[in-house]
């Protein structure tokens, strides 16, 4: 399973993932819930035997880095390796 997450909405630790300074309480609650849901979803998929790769919006800017991640993930999947490929 491959997810492509928006850095802001899913709380990535890059500049695009920074939370707004206004209405801080609202955004902290909203974005923390998104991260908790993401963690639960990935956990359920792993428990069901899926391999999971998360690609962040900021990582889609470099075609060579994106290709490297996909090739690595697909080779792990093809080999039946139980290791989970997940960035950051």
Secondary structure, DSSP 8 states (H G I E B T S, - for coil): -EEEE-HHHHT-SSGGG---STTHHHHHHHHHHHHHHHHHHHHHHHHTT---EEEEGGGGG-HHHHHHHHHHHHHHHHHT--------
